[in-house]
């Protein structure tokens, strides 16, 4: 993935610049390998480069992402605690998870919540109290529909079957291909 490599490259180059005063020889070696070997127009030494600066926008965006991930982890933990309480294995697919509307979670994090909790649908409700018959977690943050339809049971069995086959394949040392 080019974006991942670009990010890693920038981090390593900035790291070599930032650590140059403390570990000059290591920083110089890193810089020479990363920059001067591919860019002849670059400064000939890490010690001749400007010290890396920071971007307030990136820091503010990072804080927002961290906040959203904390909310996501809280929701996932609450849902998984219900599974533990009711002894429902994680491979067993469940129908719905309800969260309060005021617990604002961005759309892009919803799929992560569904994937981590193995639930098909995320419902945003005024109050989780309105979901009668569903199981509420101890903190009152989420409630989970633990009713297993025949379709959900079949899907859970299929996942267990696939896991068993993968374990056998792994034990025999077979490759996926």
C-alpha positions in Angstrom: 0.0 0.0 0.0 1.7 3.2 -1.2 0.0 5.4 1.5 1.4 3.2 4.2 4.9 3.2 2.8 4.7 7.0 2.3 3.7 7.5 5.9 6.4 5.2 7.1 9.0 7.0 5.0 8.0 10.4 6.3 8.0 9.1 9.9 11.5 7.6 9.5 12.9 10.7 7.8 11.4 13.0 10.5 12.6 10.7 13.2 16.2 10.8 11.8 16.0 14.6 11.9 14.6 14.8 15.4 17.0 12.3 16.9 20.1 13.7 15.2 21.2 15.9 18.2 21.0 12.9 20.5 22.2 10.0 18.4 24.1 11.7 15.5 25.7 8.7 13.9 22.5 6.5 13.8 20.5 9.5 12.6 23.0 10.2 9.8 23.0 6.6 8.7 19.2 6.5 8.6 19.1 9.8 6.6 21.8 8.6 4.2 19.9 5.4 3.5 16.5 6.9 3.2 17.1 10.3 1.6 20.4 10.9 -0.1 20.6 7.5 -1.7 17.4 8.3 -3.7 17.3 12.1 -3.8 20.5 13.7 -5.0 19.0 17.2 -4.5 18.5 16.7 -0.8 20.8 18.1 1.9 23.9 16.0 2.1 23.6 15.5 5.9 20.8 15.2 8.4 22.6 17.8 10.4 22.1 20.4 7.7 18.3 19.9 7.6 15.8 22.0 9.4 14.4 20.4 12.6 11.0 18.9 11.9 8.0 21.0 12.8 4.5 20.0 13.9 1.1 20.7 12.4 -1.6 21.9 14.7 -4.3 20.6 12.3 -2.9 17.1 12.4 -2.8 17.2 16.2 -6.4 18.4 16.5 -7.5 15.8 13.9 -5.7 13.1 15.9 -7.4 14.1 19.1 -10.8 13.8 17.4 -9.9 10.3 16.0 -8.7 9.2 19.4 -11.9 10.4 21.0 -14.0 8.5 18.4 -11.9 5.4 18.9 -12.4 5.6 22.6 -16.2 5.7 22.1 -15.9 2.8 19.7 -13.9 0.7 22.1 -16.4 1.5 24.9 -19.3 0.4 22.8 -17.5 -2.8 21.7 -16.5 -3.6 25.3 -20.0 -3.1 26.5 -21.5 -5.4 23.8 -18.8 -8.1 24.4 -19.5 -8.0 28.1 -23.1 -8.9 27.3 -21.9 -11.8 25.2 -19.7 -13.0 28.1 -22.6 -12.6 30.5 -24.9 -14.7 28.3 -22.2 -17.1 27.2 -22.7 -16.4 23.5 -19.5 -17.2 21.6 -18.1 -14.4 19.4 -18.4 -16.4 16.3 -22.2 -16.6 16.8 -23.7 -13.8 14.7 -26.3 -11.7 16.4 -29.1 -9.6 14.9 -28.9 -6.1 16.4 -27.1 -3.8 18.8 -28.8 -0.6 20.1 -26.9 2.5 21.1 -28.3 5.8 22.3 -28.5 8.5 19.6 -26.8 11.1 21.9 -23.7 8.9 22.0 -22.5 10.3 18.8 -20.4 7.9 16.8 -19.3 8.6 13.3 -20.6 6.5 10.4 -17.1 5.1 9.5 -16.7 3.7 13.0 -20.1 1.8 12.9 -18.8 -0.9 10.6 -15.9 -1.5 13.0 -18.3 -1.9 15.9 -20.4 -4.4 13.9 -17.3 -6.3 12.8 -15.8 -6.5 16.3 -19.1 -7.5 18.0 -20.2 -9.8 15.2 -23.6 -8.1 14.9 -25.5 -7.5 11.7 -27.2 -4.2 12.4 -26.5 -1.1 14.6 -29.6 0.8 15.8 -29.5 4.3 17.2 -32.3 4.8 19.6 -33.5 7.6 21.9 -33.1 5.3 24.9 -31.9 1.8 25.2 -34.8 1.2 27.6 -37.2 1.1 24.7 -35.7 -2.2 23.5 -37.8 -4.6 25.6 -36.5 -8.1 25.8 -33.0 -7.2 24.8 -30.1 -7.5 27.2 -28.6 -4.3 28.6 -24.9 -4.1 29.7 -24.0 -3.2 33.3 -23.1 0.4 32.4 -26.4 1.0 30.5 -24.5 2.0 27.4 -25.8 -0.6 24.9 -28.3 -3.3 24.6 -28.1 -6.4 22.5 -30.7 -8.6 20.8 -29.6 -12.0 21.9 -32.5 -13.9 20.3 -31.1 -16.4 17.8 -33.2 -17.0 14.7 -32.6 -20.2 12.8 -30.7 -18.2 10.1 -28.4 -16.7 12.7 -27.8 -20.2 14.2 -26.9 -21.5 10.7 -24.5 -18.6 10.1 -22.8 -19.2 13.5 -22.4 -22.9 12.8 -20.9 -22.1 9.4 -18.4 -19.9 11.0 -17.5 -22.6 13.5 -17.1 -25.1 10.7 -14.8 -22.7 8.8 -12.7 -22.1 11.9 -12.4 -25.9 12.5 -11.3 -26.4 8.9 -8.8 -23.6 9.2 -7.4 -25.1 12.4 -7.0 -28.5 10.7 -5.3 -26.9 7.8 -2.9 -25.1 10.1 -2.2 -28.2 12.2 -1.3 -30.1 9.0 0.9 -27.3 7.8 -1.1 -26.7 4.6 -1.0 -23.4 2.8 -4.2 -21.4 2.1 -3.4 -21.7 -1.6 
